[in-house]
Amino acid sequence: MDSVFSTQELVRTLAPEEPVIVARPHRVALAARWFARRFPGAVFYAVKANPADWVLDALWDAGVRAFDVASEHEVRQVRERYPGARLAFTHPVKGRGAIRRAYAEHGVRIFALDTAVELDKILDETGGAADLELLVRIAVPGESAHHRLDRKFGVQGAEAAALLRSARASANTLGVAFHVGSQCLRPDAFGVAMDAVAGIIRQAAVTIDIVDVGGGFPSPYAAPQPPAMQLYVDAITDAFADMPVLKDADLWCEPGRALVAEASSHLVKVELRKGDRLYINEGSYGALFDAAHCGIRYPVRLVRNPGAAPDELRPYEFYGPTCDSIDHMRGPFFLPADVREGDYVEIGMTGAYCAALASRFNGFGAAMTVFADDAPMRTMYPDADAPQRIEALEAASPL
């Protein structure tokens, strides 16, 4: 793969016709080190956020040894690359064959569940193994997050307490797990969730060995801006200390977005302008699914020559390259008033989910990956130890 210092150099030397993933492995390592230093427990990387080999290698080199895997494919991918990794199969609904092979062939011992039926499947397919680490997924409020997850997974109330008792009878190690929702914008959501989980544990009257707070740690997109990452860690630390039903339990988390969102951006080309609508060579069937369907507003900037005079910023909508009319990213995305065909736009903070969700619909979706050593447009880790050089790229979007 090609290696460049900045998107500006990339445009000048390659003038790419297809979208480019600008990868920054040093930002993966930076975020991993931040969590290792600040989070008072085990950190499992949520592979689904970005399963690229360069991401996994950067995490491994930074000391991450535990991975949250949600499919048999992810189990195989991580196990084959890192035989010594610790894997947690955290999808609450798994195929029987996937459970059986994960346990027997790949050494997985940690399984999540949110129903008695799933517990029976795990016990059946592992032969009632005595070394299982079971995580019961509890449903917690998700209104503080950009993407709610409580409507699909999780068990509540008396049913949750009963499931904990059943799992305790079969588990060598028993944990509770929850997820406040992806891109959570309120640190206190973790405290509210942990208080609710403590009530269920109290009702179940069982010993809990693990509290897994899941993911939800945010990234600083264009708007709204999340609070400082340290506030999330502080909220979790305080709530964990206040859970009176625990004794010598371990604390886990499963960050995905927070470890990789800053680690790449996308460089796209403007193919046509119609007023405030820019037609670009990337879209909702490619890296911009979240921008089209979930309303994520990525920061953007026009890649221009050093010393170019700044121009007034105005809001734009993006349309992707396919023939589908829903290939539309409403934004608004703020760029100079004189954007025109042939210009290049860098879309920032696309390291989480963007490449993982890309398809080849309508024949589009191909992308080249290059490596850069500059800083991202925004960061949740301003005090971390990483290079902070930024090229003189103009027209960063306003907050």
Sine and cosine of phi, psi and omega as CSV:
sin_phi,cos_phi,sin_psi,cos_psi,sin_omega,cos_omega
0.00,0.00,0.52,-0.86,0.01,-1.00
-0.94,0.34,0.43,-0.90,0.05,-1.00
-0.77,-0.64,0.77,-0.64,0.00,-1.00
-0.73,-0.68,0.23,-0.97,0.04,-1.00
-1.00,0.02,-0.59,0.81,-0.10,-1.00
-0.49,-0.87,0.28,-0.96,0.07,-1.00
-0.90,0.43,-0.50,0.87,0.02,-1.00
-0.89,0.45,-0.72,0.69,0.05,-1.00
-0.89,0.45,-0.61,0.80,0.01,-1.00
-0.87,0.50,-0.73,0.68,0.01,-1.00
-0.89,0.45,-0.67,0.74,-0.06,-1.00
-0.92,0.39,-0.61,0.79,-0.11,-0.99
-1.00,-0.04,-0.53,0.85,-0.11,-0.99
-0.92,-0.38,-0.44,0.90,-0.09,-1.00
0.67,0.75,0.88,0.48,-0.17,-0.99
-0.91,0.42,0.62,-0.78,0.05,-1.00
-1.00,0.01,-0.39,0.92,0.01,-1.00
-0.95,-0.32,0.32,-0.95,0.06,-1.00
-0.85,0.52,0.47,-0.88,-0.02,-1.00
-0.82,-0.58,0.76,-0.65,0.16,-0.99
-1.00,0.04,0.89,-0.45,0.04,-1.00
-1.00,-0.08,0.96,-0.27,-0.14,-0.99
-1.00,-0.09,0.66,-0.75,-0.01,-1.00
-0.78,-0.62,0.98,0.20,-0.04,-1.00
-0.84,0.54,-0.50,0.87,-0.02,-1.00
-0.91,0.42,-0.41,0.91,0.05,-1.00
-0.97,0.24,-0.51,0.86,0.13,-0.99
-0.89,0.46,-0.74,0.67,-0.01,-1.00
-0.89,0.46,-0.64,0.77,0.00,-1.00
-0.87,0.49,-0.75,0.66,-0.01,-1.00
-0.90,0.43,-0.63,0.78,0.02,-1.00
-0.89,0.45,-0.67,0.74,0.02,-1.00
-0.91,0.41,-0.59,0.81,0.02,-1.00
-0.87,0.49,-0.76,0.65,0.00,-1.00
-0.90,0.43,-0.62,0.78,0.01,-1.00
-0.88,0.47,-0.60,0.80,-0.01,-1.00
-0.98,0.18,-0.58,0.81,-0.20,-0.98
-0.98,-0.19,-0.52,0.85,-0.06,-1.00
-1.00,0.09,0.80,-0.60,-0.11,-0.99
-1.00,0.09,0.78,0.63,-0.02,-1.00
-0.10,-1.00,-0.25,-0.97,-0.04,-1.00
-0.99,0.13,0.63,-0.77,0.00,-1.00
-0.92,-0.38,0.90,-0.44,0.07,-1.00
-0.96,-0.27,0.86,-0.51,0.02,-1.00
-0.97,0.24,0.77,-0.63,0.05,-1.00
-0.98,0.18,0.99,-0.17,-0.16,-0.99
-0.86,0.51,-0.53,0.85,-0.06,-1.00
-0.85,0.52,-0.43,0.90,-0.04,-1.00
-0.89,0.45,-0.62,0.78,0.06,-1.00
-0.22,-0.97,0.97,-0.23,-0.05,-1.00
-1.00,-0.01,0.23,0.97,-0.04,-1.00
-0.87,0.50,0.61,-0.80,-0.03,-1.00
-0.86,0.52,-0.62,0.79,-0.04,-1.00
-0.92,0.38,-0.50,0.87,0.07,-1.00
-0.94,0.35,-0.76,0.65,-0.02,-1.00
-0.88,0.48,-0.65,0.76,0.01,-1.00
-0.90,0.43,-0.65,0.76,0.01,-1.00
-0.90,0.43,-0.63,0.77,0.04,-1.00
-0.91,0.42,-0.72,0.69,-0.02,-1.00
-0.88,0.47,-0.70,0.71,0.00,-1.00
-0.90,0.43,-0.44,0.90,0.02,-1.00
-1.00,0.07,0.00,1.00,0.09,-1.00
0.96,-0.26,0.03,1.00,0.04,-1.00
-0.96,0.28,0.81,-0.59,-0.05,-1.00
-0.83,-0.55,0.03,1.00,-0.04,-1.00
-0.80,-0.60,0.65,-0.76,-0.10,-0.99
-0.70,-0.72,0.72,-0.70,0.11,-0.99
-1.00,0.02,0.94,-0.34,-0.03,-1.00
-0.93,-0.36,0.65,-0.76,-0.12,-0.99
-0.88,-0.48,0.13,0.99,0.02,-1.00
-0.43,-0.90,0.28,-0.96,0.04,-1.00
-0.90,0.44,-0.58,0.81,0.04,-1.00
-0.87,0.49,-0.70,0.71,0.02,-1.00
-0.92,0.40,-0.60,0.80,0.08,-1.00
-0.83,0.55,-0.78,0.63,-0.04,-1.00
-0.90,0.43,-0.70,0.72,-0.05,-1.00
-0.84,0.54,-0.76,0.65,-0.05,-1.00
-0.95,0.31,-0.67,0.74,-0.03,-1.00
-0.89,0.45,-0.66,0.75,-0.01,-1.00
-0.93,0.38,-0.54,0.84,-0.04,-1.00
-0.99,0.12,-0.58,0.81,-0.05,-1.00
-0.72,-0.70,1.00,0.06,-0.06,-1.00
-0.83,0.56,-0.45,0.89,-0.04,-1.00
-1.00,-0.04,0.10,0.99,-0.05,-1.00
-0.94,0.34,0.47,-0.88,0.11,-0.99
-1.00,-0.10,0.81,-0.59,-0.10,-1.00
-0.89,-0.45,0.72,-0.69,0.11,-0.99
-0.89,-0.46,0.90,-0.43,-0.02,-1.00
-1.00,0.06,1.00,-0.01,-0.25,-0.97
-0.99,-0.12,0.01,1.00,0.09,-1.00
-0.92,0.38,0.80,-0.60,-0.05,-1.00
-0.95,0.31,-0.21,0.98,0.00,-1.00
-0.78,-0.63,0.92,-0.39,-0.09,-1.00
-0.78,-0.63,0.51,-0.86,0.11,-0.99
-0.93,0.36,0.50,-0.87,-0.02,-1.00
-0.87,0.49,-0.68,0.74,0.02,-1.00
-0.90,0.44,-0.61,0.79,0.02,-1.00
-0.90,0.43,-0.66,0.75,0.06,-1.00
-0.88,0.48,-0.75,0.67,-0.07,-1.00
-0.88,0.48,-0.73,0.68,-0.03,-1.00
-0.95,0.31,-0.59,0.81,0.04,-1.00
-0.86,0.51,-0.68,0.74,-0.02,-1.00
-0.96,0.28,-0.77,0.64,-0.16,-0.99
-0.99,0.17,-0.58,0.82,-0.11,-0.99
-0.98,-0.21,-0.44,0.90,-0.12,-0.99
-0.87,-0.49,0.08,1.00,0.12,-0.99
0.94,0.34,0.35,0.94,0.04,-1.00
-0.97,0.26,0.73,-0.68,0.03,-1.00
-0.85,-0.53,-0.25,0.97,-0.05,-1.00
-0.98,-0.19,0.86,-0.50,-0.02,-1.00
-0.74,-0.67,0.66,-0.75,0.07,-1.00
-0.99,-0.16,0.40,-0.92,0.00,-1.00
-0.36,-0.93,0.38,-0.93,0.11,-0.99
-0.65,-0.76,0.24,0.97,0.07,-1.00
-0.59,-0.80,0.36,-0.93,0.09,-1.00
-0.92,0.40,-0.53,0.85,0.02,-1.00
-0.90,0.44,-0.69,0.72,0.01,-1.00
-0.91,0.41,-0.60,0.80,0.07,-1.00
-0.87,0.50,-0.70,0.71,0.02,-1.00
-0.89,0.46,-0.63,0.78,0.03,-1.00
-0.88,0.47,-0.70,0.71,-0.01,-1.00
-0.89,0.45,-0.70,0.72,0.00,-1.00
-0.92,0.40,-0.66,0.75,0.01,-1.00
-0.88,0.47,-0.74,0.67,-0.14,-0.99
-0.98,0.18,-0.22,0.97,0.09,-1.00
-0.96,-0.28,0.11,0.99,0.01,-1.00
0.92,0.40,0.52,0.85,-0.02,-1.00
0.88,0.48,0.67,0.74,-0.09,-1.00
-0.85,0.53,0.55,-0.84,-0.05,-1.00
-1.00,0.02,-0.06,1.00,-0.08,-1.00
-0.92,-0.39,0.43,0.90,-0.04,-1.00
-0.98,0.21,0.64,-0.77,0.17,-0.99
-0.93,-0.37,0.94,-0.34,-0.13,-0.99
-0.95,-0.31,0.73,-0.69,0.04,-1.00
-0.92,-0.40,0.88,-0.47,0.06,-1.00
-1.00,0.01,0.87,-0.49,-0.06,-1.00
-0.99,0.14,0.88,-0.47,0.00,-1.00
-0.99,-0.15,0.68,-0.73,0.07,-1.00
-0.98,0.17,0.78,-0.62,0.02,-1.00
-0.79,-0.62,0.33,-0.94,-0.02,-1.00
-0.85,0.53,0.61,-0.79,-0.04,-1.00
-0.82,-0.57,0.28,0.96,-0.10,-0.99
-0.95,0.31,-0.20,0.98,0.01,-1.00
-1.00,0.04,0.01,1.00,-0.10,-1.00
-0.94,-0.34,0.42,-0.91,0.06,-1.00
-0.94,0.35,-0.59,0.81,0.03,-1.00
-0.86,-0.52,0.93,-0.36,0.04,-1.00
-0.97,0.24,0.61,-0.80,0.04,-1.00
-0.86,-0.52,-0.14,0.99,-0.11,-0.99
-0.95,0.30,-0.26,0.97,-0.01,-1.00
-0.99,0.13,-0.25,0.97,-0.03,-1.00
-0.96,-0.27,-0.64,0.77,-0.10,-1.00
-0.79,-0.61,0.42,-0.91,0.11,-0.99
0.92,-0.39,0.49,-0.87,0.01,-1.00
-0.86,-0.51,0.49,-0.87,-0.12,-0.99
-0.78,-0.62,0.27,-0.96,0.24,-0.97
0.81,0.58,-0.65,-0.76,-0.07,-1.00
-0.89,0.46,-0.56,0.83,0.04,-1.00
-0.90,0.44,-0.63,0.78,0.04,-1.00
-0.91,0.41,-0.68,0.73,0.02,-1.00
-0.88,0.47,-0.68,0.74,0.01,-1.00
-0.90,0.43,-0.64,0.77,0.01,-1.00
-0.92,0.40,-0.61,0.79,0.07,-1.00
-0.87,0.49,-0.67,0.75,0.02,-1.00
-0.90,0.43,-0.67,0.74,0.02,-1.00
-0.90,0.43,-0.69,0.72,-0.01,-1.00
-0.92,0.39,-0.60,0.80,0.01,-1.00
-0.86,0.51,-0.58,0.82,-0.02,-1.00
-0.93,0.37,-0.34,0.94,-0.09,-1.00
-0.91,-0.41,-0.22,0.98,-0.14,-0.99
-0.99,-0.12,0.67,-0.74,0.20,-0.98
-0.94,0.33,-0.63,0.77,0.06,-1.00
-0.75,-0.66,0.75,-0.66,-0.04,-1.00
-0.87,-0.49,0.72,-0.69,0.04,-1.00
-0.74,-0.67,0.30,-0.95,0.19,-0.98
-0.93,-0.36,0.60,-0.80,0.01,-1.00
-0.72,-0.69,0.48,-0.88,0.09,-1.00
-0.44,-0.90,0.16,-0.99,0.05,-1.00
-0.58,-0.82,0.86,-0.51,-0.04,-1.00
-0.98,0.21,-0.08,1.00,-0.02,-1.00
0.94,-0.35,0.49,-0.87,-0.07,-1.00
-0.97,0.23,0.62,-0.79,-0.05,-1.00
0.84,0.54,0.85,0.53,0.03,-1.00
-0.97,0.25,0.75,-0.66,-0.10,-1.00
-0.97,-0.25,0.10,1.00,0.01,-1.00
-0.73,-0.68,0.92,-0.39,0.04,-1.00
-0.83,0.55,-0.57,0.82,-0.05,-1.00
-0.94,0.35,-0.16,0.99,0.09,-1.00
-0.87,0.49,-0.54,0.84,0.03,-1.00
-0.93,0.38,-0.66,0.75,0.03,-1.00
-0.89,0.45,-0.67,0.74,0.04,-1.00
-0.87,0.49,-0.70,0.71,0.00,-1.00
-0.90,0.43,-0.69,0.72,-0.04,-1.00
-0.93,0.38,-0.53,0.85,0.08,-1.00
-0.91,0.41,-0.66,0.75,0.03,-1.00
-0.91,0.42,-0.66,0.75,0.02,-1.00
-0.90,0.43,-0.63,0.78,0.03,-1.00
-0.87,0.49,-0.61,0.79,0.03,-1.00
-0.90,0.44,-0.63,0.78,0.03,-1.00
-0.93,0.37,-0.66,0.76,0.04,-1.00
-0.88,0.48,-0.67,0.74,0.02,-1.00
-0.88,0.48,-0.66,0.75,0.01,-1.00
-0.91,0.41,-0.61,0.79,-0.01,-1.00
-0.96,0.28,-0.46,0.89,0.01,-1.00
0.85,0.53,0.75,0.66,0.04,-1.00
-0.81,-0.59,0.32,-0.95,0.06,-1.00
-0.99,0.13,0.77,-0.64,0.00,-1.00
-0.94,-0.34,0.75,-0.66,-0.04,-1.00
-0.99,-0.15,-0.38,0.93,-0.10,-0.99
-0.64,-0.77,0.68,-0.73,0.23,-0.97
-0.89,-0.46,0.92,-0.39,-0.02,-1.00
-0.96,-0.27,0.94,-0.34,-0.07,-1.00
-0.99,0.11,0.04,1.00,0.07,-1.00
0.93,0.37,-0.52,-0.86,-0.01,-1.00
-0.93,-0.36,-0.60,-0.80,-0.03,-1.00
0.98,-0.21,-0.17,0.99,0.01,-1.00
-0.89,0.46,0.75,-0.67,-0.23,-0.97
-1.00,-0.01,0.15,-0.99,0.12,-0.99
-0.85,-0.52,0.50,-0.87,-0.06,-1.00
-1.00,0.08,0.99,0.17,0.08,-1.00
-0.96,0.26,-0.20,-0.98,-0.09,-1.00
-0.92,0.40,-0.64,0.77,0.00,-1.00
-0.18,-0.98,0.52,-0.85,-0.20,0.98
-0.97,0.23,0.42,-0.91,-0.02,-1.00
-0.99,0.14,0.73,-0.68,0.01,-1.00
-0.99,0.17,0.32,-0.95,0.12,-0.99
-0.91,0.41,0.15,-0.99,0.00,-1.00
-0.88,0.48,0.59,-0.81,-0.03,-1.00
-0.87,0.50,-0.55,0.83,-0.01,-1.00
-0.87,0.49,-0.50,0.87,0.01,-1.00
-0.91,0.41,-0.54,0.84,0.06,-1.00
-0.93,0.38,-0.71,0.70,0.01,-1.00
-0.89,0.46,-0.66,0.75,0.01,-1.00
-0.89,0.46,-0.68,0.74,-0.01,-1.00
-0.89,0.46,-0.67,0.75,0.01,-1.00
-0.92,0.38,-0.70,0.72,-0.01,-1.00
-0.87,0.50,-0.71,0.70,-0.01,-1.00
-0.91,0.41,-0.69,0.73,-0.02,-1.00
-0.92,0.39,-0.60,0.80,0.02,-1.00
-0.90,0.43,-0.66,0.75,0.02,-1.00
-0.91,0.41,-0.44,0.90,-0.04,-1.00
-1.00,-0.05,0.07,1.00,0.01,-1.00
-1.00,0.09,0.99,-0.13,-0.13,-0.99
-0.94,0.33,-0.23,0.97,-0.06,-1.00
-0.99,0.10,-0.04,1.00,-0.06,-1.00
-0.98,-0.17,0.51,-0.86,0.11,-0.99
-0.58,-0.81,0.93,-0.37,0.01,-1.00
0.87,0.49,0.53,0.85,0.04,-1.00
-0.99,0.15,0.47,-0.88,0.07,-1.00
-1.00,-0.03,0.48,-0.88,0.03,-1.00
-0.93,-0.36,0.76,-0.65,0.02,-1.00
-0.82,-0.57,0.38,-0.92,0.21,-0.98
-0.62,-0.78,0.29,-0.96,-0.07,-1.00
-0.74,-0.67,0.89,0.45,0.00,-1.00
-0.94,0.35,0.64,-0.77,0.13,-0.99
-0.83,-0.55,-0.95,0.31,0.00,-1.00
-0.78,0.63,-0.69,0.72,-0.10,-0.99
-0.91,0.42,-0.41,0.91,-0.01,-1.00
-1.00,0.01,-0.39,0.92,-0.17,-0.99
-0.79,-0.61,-0.20,0.98,-0.07,-1.00
-0.85,0.53,-0.65,0.76,-0.04,-1.00
-0.98,0.21,-0.09,1.00,-0.17,-0.99
-1.00,0.08,-0.09,1.00,0.10,-0.99
-0.39,-0.92,0.33,-0.94,0.12,-0.99
-0.71,-0.71,0.16,-0.99,0.05,-1.00
-0.88,-0.47,0.74,-0.68,0.09,-1.00
-0.98,-0.20,0.86,-0.51,-0.06,-1.00
-0.83,-0.56,0.32,-0.95,-0.04,-1.00
-0.92,-0.40,0.65,-0.76,0.07,-1.00
-0.99,0.14,0.88,-0.48,-0.01,-1.00
-1.00,-0.06,-0.42,0.91,-0.02,-1.00
-0.26,-0.97,0.53,-0.85,0.13,-0.99
-0.85,-0.52,0.74,-0.67,0.14,-0.99
-0.82,-0.58,1.00,-0.07,-0.04,-1.00
0.88,0.47,-0.88,-0.48,0.02,-1.00
-1.00,-0.09,0.24,0.97,0.04,-1.00
-0.96,-0.29,0.83,-0.55,0.05,-1.00
-0.95,-0.31,0.81,-0.59,0.05,-1.00
-1.00,-0.09,0.90,-0.43,-0.11,-0.99
-0.88,-0.47,0.20,-0.98,-0.09,-1.00
-1.00,-0.06,0.44,0.90,0.12,-0.99
-0.57,-0.82,0.48,-0.88,-0.09,-1.00
-0.29,-0.96,-0.39,-0.92,-0.15,-0.99
-0.96,0.29,-0.35,0.94,0.09,-1.00
-1.00,0.01,-0.07,1.00,0.07,-1.00
-0.93,-0.38,-0.83,-0.55,-0.12,-0.99
-0.99,0.16,-0.18,0.98,-0.15,-0.99
-0.96,-0.29,0.47,0.88,0.04,-1.00
-0.80,0.60,-0.75,0.66,-0.05,-1.00
-0.91,0.42,-0.53,0.85,0.03,-1.00
-0.93,0.36,-0.58,0.82,-0.04,-1.00
-0.99,0.15,-0.70,0.71,-0.20,-0.98
-0.97,-0.25,-0.29,0.96,-0.04,-1.00
-0.85,-0.52,0.00,1.00,0.09,-1.00
0.97,0.26,0.27,0.96,0.05,-1.00
-0.92,0.39,0.76,-0.65,0.04,-1.00
-0.97,-0.26,0.99,-0.15,0.01,-1.00
-0.97,0.26,0.57,-0.82,0.15,-0.99
-0.93,0.37,0.55,-0.84,-0.03,-1.00
-0.69,-0.72,0.37,-0.93,0.13,-0.99
-0.43,-0.90,0.52,-0.85,0.04,-1.00
-1.00,0.09,0.74,-0.67,0.00,-1.00
-1.00,0.07,0.91,-0.42,-0.08,-1.00
-0.76,-0.65,0.25,-0.97,0.02,-1.00
-0.91,0.41,0.54,-0.84,0.06,-1.00
-0.85,0.53,0.66,-0.75,0.05,-1.00
1.00,0.07,-0.04,1.00,0.03,-1.00
-0.91,0.41,0.62,-0.79,-0.04,-1.00
-0.92,0.40,0.72,-0.70,0.04,-1.00
-0.91,0.42,0.48,-0.88,-0.02,-1.00
-0.83,-0.55,0.33,-0.95,0.06,-1.00
-0.86,0.50,0.64,-0.77,0.03,-1.00
-1.00,-0.06,0.55,-0.83,0.06,-1.00
-0.59,-0.81,0.36,-0.93,-0.04,-1.00
-0.99,0.14,0.61,-0.79,0.04,-1.00
-0.76,-0.65,0.40,-0.92,0.24,-0.97
-0.97,-0.25,0.46,-0.89,0.08,-1.00
-0.93,-0.36,0.61,-0.80,0.21,-0.98
-0.86,-0.51,0.70,-0.71,-0.03,-1.00
-0.99,0.15,-0.02,-1.00,-0.17,-0.99
-1.00,0.10,-0.19,0.98,-0.06,-1.00
-0.98,0.22,0.14,-0.99,0.02,-1.00
-0.99,0.10,-0.04,1.00,-0.04,-1.00
-0.99,0.15,0.77,-0.64,-0.05,-1.00
-0.94,0.34,-0.34,0.94,0.04,-1.00
-0.99,0.15,0.01,1.00,0.09,-1.00
-0.98,0.21,0.94,0.34,-0.22,-0.98
-0.62,-0.78,0.79,-0.61,0.03,-1.00
-0.91,-0.41,0.96,-0.27,-0.17,-0.99
-0.93,0.37,-0.56,0.83,-0.01,-1.00
0.97,0.25,-0.73,-0.68,0.09,1.00
-0.97,0.25,0.53,-0.85,0.08,-1.00
-0.92,-0.40,0.83,-0.56,-0.12,-0.99
-1.00,-0.07,0.85,-0.52,-0.01,-1.00
-0.64,-0.77,0.23,-0.97,0.01,-1.00
-0.86,0.52,0.45,-0.89,-0.06,-1.00
-0.91,0.42,-0.36,0.93,-0.10,-1.00
-0.98,-0.20,0.41,0.91,0.06,-1.00
-0.85,0.53,0.63,-0.78,-0.04,-1.00
-0.54,-0.84,0.16,-0.99,0.06,-1.00
-0.80,0.60,0.68,-0.73,0.02,-1.00
1.00,-0.06,-0.24,0.97,0.07,-1.00
-0.94,0.33,0.39,-0.92,0.07,-1.00
-0.92,-0.39,0.68,-0.73,0.02,-1.00
-0.86,-0.51,0.76,-0.65,0.12,-0.99
-1.00,-0.09,0.81,-0.59,0.04,-1.00
-0.97,-0.24,0.89,-0.45,-0.16,-0.99
-1.00,0.00,0.25,-0.97,0.12,-0.99
0.88,0.47,0.62,0.78,-0.06,-1.00
-0.98,-0.20,0.32,0.95,-0.05,-1.00
-0.95,0.30,-0.36,0.93,-0.04,-1.00
-0.97,-0.23,0.86,-0.51,0.13,-0.99
0.96,0.27,-0.44,0.90,-0.13,-0.99
-0.87,0.50,-0.84,0.54,0.00,-1.00
-0.92,0.38,-0.55,0.84,-0.04,-1.00
-0.92,0.40,-0.49,0.87,-0.04,-1.00
-1.00,-0.03,-0.12,0.99,-0.11,-0.99
-0.92,0.40,0.61,-0.80,0.06,-1.00
-0.84,-0.55,-0.01,-1.00,0.06,-1.00
-0.92,-0.38,0.50,0.87,-0.01,-1.00
-0.84,0.55,0.68,-0.74,0.07,-1.00
0.91,0.41,0.24,0.97,0.03,-1.00
1.00,0.09,0.01,1.00,0.04,-1.00
-0.99,-0.13,0.05,-1.00,0.09,-1.00
0.92,-0.38,-0.16,0.99,0.05,-1.00
-0.93,0.37,0.61,-0.79,0.02,-1.00
-0.52,-0.85,0.62,-0.78,0.09,-1.00
-1.00,-0.04,0.53,-0.85,0.07,-1.00
-0.93,-0.37,0.77,-0.64,0.11,-0.99
-0.81,-0.59,0.29,-0.96,-0.05,-1.00
-0.90,-0.44,0.71,-0.70,0.00,-1.00
-0.80,-0.60,0.41,-0.91,0.00,-1.00
-0.89,-0.45,0.33,0.95,0.04,-1.00
-1.00,0.02,0.00,-1.00,-0.02,-1.00
-1.00,-0.01,0.39,-0.92,0.08,-1.00
-0.97,0.25,0.11,-0.99,-0.01,-1.00
-0.91,0.41,-0.59,0.81,-0.03,-1.00
-0.62,-0.79,0.32,-0.95,-0.03,-1.00
-0.52,-0.85,0.51,-0.86,0.17,-0.99
-1.00,-0.07,-0.01,1.00,-0.12,-0.99
-0.79,-0.61,0.89,0.46,-0.10,-1.00
-0.92,0.38,-0.34,0.94,-0.05,-1.00
-0.97,-0.22,0.17,0.99,-0.06,-1.00
-0.99,0.15,0.31,-0.95,-0.10,-1.00
-1.00,-0.05,1.00,0.01,0.02,-1.00
-0.46,-0.89,0.35,-0.94,0.03,-1.00
-0.85,0.52,0.64,-0.77,-0.03,-1.00
-0.84,-0.54,0.42,0.91,0.00,-1.00
-0.96,0.29,0.72,-0.69,0.02,-1.00
-0.76,-0.65,0.80,-0.61,0.05,-1.00
-0.92,0.38,0.36,-0.93,-0.04,-1.00
-0.98,0.19,0.92,0.39,0.07,-1.00
-1.00,-0.05,0.75,-0.66,-0.18,-0.98
-0.99,-0.11,0.14,-0.99,0.16,-0.99
0.92,0.40,0.72,0.69,0.16,-0.99
-0.92,0.40,0.61,-0.79,-0.05,-1.00
-0.94,0.34,0.52,-0.85,0.01,-1.00
-0.95,0.30,0.32,-0.95,0.06,-1.00
-0.92,0.39,0.00,0.00,0.00,0.00
